[in-house]
Each structure stands twice: as structure tokens, then as C-alpha cells.
Amino acid sequence: MKRSLTHLPKYKAEQIRDIAEAIVETAGEKLAMLILYGSYARGDWVEDEYVERGVTYSYKSDVDLLLVVHQRKDARQQAAIRLEYAIKRKLHRLHLIDRHVYDPRPTVSLITEDMRSLNKDLERGHYFFCDIKKEGVLLHNSGNHKLARRRKLDPEELQKVTRDDFRHWFKSASEYLSAFDHALKRRFYNKAAFELHQATERYFHAIALTFTRYKPKVHDLEELDKNASSQHPDFFTVFPRATEEQKRHFELLRKAYIDARYKRDYKITKRELEYLATRVRKLQRLTKKICREKIASLVN
């Protein structure tokens, strides 16, 4: 594992050091290690724009950070959410991360794991964490632990488990998409919105497991969308949010997980559902194509 950011331009390295300092201060004694992984660790981060139907869209890689905590209780879902929320709130307060898509400051993606679970995954050959150990940059180390030796999986074994995960989650997503069609036809619009949310979430899980063997512990489509886009830039085109109308449509889908089931004031129209369905069907097509290509590459 690397221990410096000299492979990055000076201004990027300074941004990441400032972010790391704020995270260490916020997490305090809970934090065992802080590791930069993904495109900024490898040096192939992207800041790009493209134009579709006269609208300019901006894409930039997230700064991906693994928070390794000492104790398992601090990595459980609710505890991890609280810690990550506190960190992002501080980063916003210090103006270290972006507030909108055209902001030159980076966006930050956080995941939290405890030290014991991380080392078990390394010993089992979990390639998401093995790649982090191989390519990552250690930004903070409490000195209380050591990372386990990573086990290399046989490529054919890796391909099989990845294909099995992909098939399970892609099939599940497509079943929810069929349930959406049925609910829409019967004019059960809130139910249709929930089914569409579940289809979207499961396609994102298929992508995450195919590319990383790691399924994020969140239901938030915004976070899952970011994770997918960080794996392949084509996914960035699925849910455009350059206009207020596009943002509003995405928010309707994002909120459907809770609001469509439990809140009386949640309203969505047939036309809004039909628009969102076209985006989810694009996600379905891209997931099938890109994930199959990734699975085939695992033995090459």
C-alpha cells in the first residue's frame, strides 16, 4: 500500500490531505485507519463534460475513502451512517467538498468497515478489499493494527462467484421492473414507484458486486448512483440531473423507498413514472452489457 500522494497534482493532493485531516479529527479514537482507494489512489481520476440534446453534463470522479474503525459496533449500519453524516457535515462546513455538480471541489464517497472484518475479507481473497490494499494510499494509521495478508483468488473461481451474484441481483431487479409494469397498468401509482425504486436499487447492487464484490449498506439511490458511475462513466448518463425537472424526477424515485409506502402526501403521476421507467430501462441495458463485459474480463 502506498503512503504518499505524489502521483497526484499538487492541488489535488492538498485537497485530499485537508479532507483526511478533517475526517481524522471528526472520527477521533474510533478510527484505526483511513485509506484512499479508487481512481484517485490509482491516478486515473476523471473530470469531464459531455453534451446530450443541447444540455451540458459534468462528470467527475469521487474521492473514495475507506474508514476502518477499531470496533465492530462502530461499523454497524446505523453507527456508520451517523459517523459518515458527521464527517460530511464537517467537510461541508469547512468548504472542502462540493455543493453542486459544477463545483471544482471534489465529492467524497465514504464506506466504513471494522478492522476485524476487513482482515477476514483480505484473508478470504475478497477482491474489493484486496484491490484497496494493493492500490490504496494509507492516509492515517493509529498504529494499533496491521492489515492481513491478502489472498489471491483463482480467476475462474472469481468469475464464477461474480457471475452468480450478477445473475441473482439482475434477475431480482428485472422481476421488480415487471411488477412495476403491472402496478402502472392497474394505476397503483405509489406502488409502481416503490417497485421501480427496488428495481433500480437491485441493478445498482448487481453493478457493485460485479465490479467490487462489495454491496454498499445503503438504500439511497443517490449514493448508489455515484458508486455505479465511479465504476464506469456510462452509468453517469442514466439519471441526468442538469435541469430542475430532471432533479425533481430523480427525487421522486429516490424518495419512493419510504414515502411511496408510508406518506399520504407522496404523489406521482403516470407521466412521471413513464419518464423514470425509460431511465431505469436504460440502466437495465447498460447493466447487462457492461457487467457481462467485466465478468468476461476476469479470466483474461
N, C-alpha and C positions, 0 to 999 in steps of 0.2 A: 504494500500500500504506500502511495506517495504521501509526503508530508509537507509539500510546498505547492504554491500556485504559480510557479514561474512559467508554466506553459500557457498562461493566460495573459492577455494585455494588462498593463499595469492598472488601468482604471477598473477593469472587471475584477481583478484580484483584490483591489482595495474595497470594492463593494461587498464582496463575499466575506472578507475579513471583518468588516463592520457588522454585517449580518450575524456572523458567527459570535462575535463579542456580545452582541445583544442577546442572543439565544442562551449563551453560557450564563450570563447574568440573570436571565429570567428563570431558567431551569434550576439553577443553583446546585445543591447537593444531590438532586435526583439524577443528574446527567453523568453517565460514565464516559461516553464518547460522543463526538459529533463528526459525522463523515459526509463529505460531499461526494455524490455519485452522479451517474448520468452524463449528459452531454458536456457540462462544464468541467467535470472531472476528466473526461476523455479529451476535451479540447475541440469538439465538433459542434458546439452550440450554434444556434441559428437565430438571426434577426432578419426577417424577410417580409415582403409585401406582395400581394397579388391582386389582380382586378378581375371581378366577375360581374358581368352585366352592368358595367359602369360604376360599380361600388368597389372601393379600395379596402382590402382586408390586410391587417397586420398580424404577423405570426412571430413569436419569439419563444425560445426555449425557457423552461422554468429552471431555477436553481434548485436542484433536488438534494434534500438533506435527510440523512438518517439520524434520528435521535435515539441513542442507545442509553436506556436507563438501567440503574442498578437492580431495581426490584420489579418483580413481575406485576405487582399490583399497580405500578405506575404506567404499565403498558396496556392494561385492560382498556376496553373501548372508551368508556366514559372518562376515565382518568387521562387517557391520551388525548381525547378531544379537548378537555379542559386545558391541558398543557399547551397543545398546539394553538388553541384560541388565544391564550395569554401571550404566547410568543408573537403571533401575527398582529395582535393588538399593539404590542410594544414596537414591532417593526414599522407599523403604520404611523404610530405616534412619533417615531424618530425619523420618519420620511425615508426609510431605507428600501421599501418595496413599492411597487406601482399601485396606482389607484384607478387606472383606466388603460385600455389596450394600447394607446399611443404614448404612454408614459415611458421615458427612456430607462427608468429604473427597472430592475428585474422583478419578476414574480417568483414566489418561493413555494415549493411543494414539500411538505413535511410528512414523514412516517415515523412511527415510534415503535421500537422493539426493546424487550428486556435482554440483558446480557446473556442469561442462560439459554433462552430460546434462540437467540442469534447463533450462539456457538453450536447448539444442537443442529440447526439448519446447515451450518457450514460443514459439520461432520457428516451429514446426510447427503451432501452434494447439491443442496438447493441452489440452482444456478443464479437466481436473482441476487442472493447474498454472496455467493461465490464471486460473481462479477463485481460486486461492490468491493469485496476485499482485494480483488485483483486490480481494479481500475480506479478505486476511490482515493480520495485525499483526506487524511486524518486532520481535522481542524482543531479538535480538542480531545485530550485524553486525561482522565482523572488519575491514571496510573494504578488503579486498583484491580484491573482485569487485563487479560490477554485474549486476543481473538484466537479461536481454534483453527487448526489446520483445515483447509478446505479440501473436500473430496471431489475428484473429477468424475462425473457421470459418463458412462459409455454413451456415445452419440445415439445409438439405436435405442437404448433404454430411455434417454432423454426425449427422443422423438415420440416414442410410444406414449409416455405419460403426458406429454404436451398435447398430442393428438386426442387422447382420451378426454382431457379437460376441455379442450376446444369443442369437441363434439357434444359433450354434456351441456355446456353453457349455451352454445349456439342453438341446439335443439330446444332447450328451455326457453330461450328468448323468442324463437320463432313460434312456439306454442302460445306465448303471451301475445304475440302480434296477431295470431289467428283469433285469440279471444277478444282482442281489440276490435277486429273487423266485425265480429258477432255483436258485440255491445254497441258499436256505432250503428249497425244496421237496425238494431232494436231501439235506437235513440236513448240508450242508457249512457248519456254523455260523461257523467262523472266516473262511472265505472270504466268507460272506454279510456279516459285519461289515465286512470291508475294502471290499467293493463298496458298502455303504451309506455308509461314510466318504467314498469317492470321489464318490458321487452328491451328498452334502451339500457337499463342497468345491467341486464344479463349479457347483452352484446359487449358492453364495456368490460365485463368480467372475463368474457372469452378472449378479448384482446389482451388484457392484463396478464392472464395466465399463460397465454401463448408466448408473449414477449418476455415475461419476467418470472413466471411461476409464482407470482405473488398477487393475491387478491386484496385490494385495499379494504379497510374496515369501515367503509362509509357508504351511505346511500345517496349522497349529494351528487347529482348529475354534473354539476359544475366542476367538482373535483375529479370525478371520473373522466369527464371530457378532457380536462387538462392532462391527465395521465395518459389517455389514449393518444392525444396529439403529440405528446413527448416521445412516443414510440414510433410514430410515422406521421409526417406532416399532412398526408391526405385526409386524416381524420379531423384535422382542423377545419375543413370545409363543410363538415356535416351540419353543425349548428352555428351559422353565421350570426354575429351579434353586433354588426356595424351600425344598424339603424335602431331607433327606438321600438319600431314594430317587431323587428327580429328579437330584440331583448325581451319584449313583453311575451311573445310566443314561447320563448325558451323558459321564462319564469313560470308560465302556466304548467308546462311539463315538469319542471323541477319541483314545483310545489304539490304536484298531484300525488306524491307518495303518502303524504299526511292529509292535506287539505281536501282532496277529492273524496276521501272516505269519511272524514270526521267534521268538516266545517260546512255549515249551512250556506255561508256566503261565497263558497267556491263556485264559480260559474265558468263554463267553457262551451263554445258553440261548435256546431258541426263543421263550419268553415275553418275554425282554428284547429280542430282535431285533424281535418284533412291536410292542412298545411304541415302540421307536425308529423303526420304519418309519412308524408313524402320525404321528410328529413330522416326519419327512422329507417325507412326502406333504403335510403342511400347508405346509412350506417350498416344495415344488413349486408348490402352488396359489397361494401368496402371491407367489412369484417371477414366475410367469406374469402375474398380474393387475397387480401394482404396476409391474413393469418395462415392460409394454405401455403403461400409463398414462404413465410417464415418457418413453418413446420418442415417443408421440403428442404430448406437450407440447413437444418440442424445436423444432417448427416453428410453435408458437403465440406 
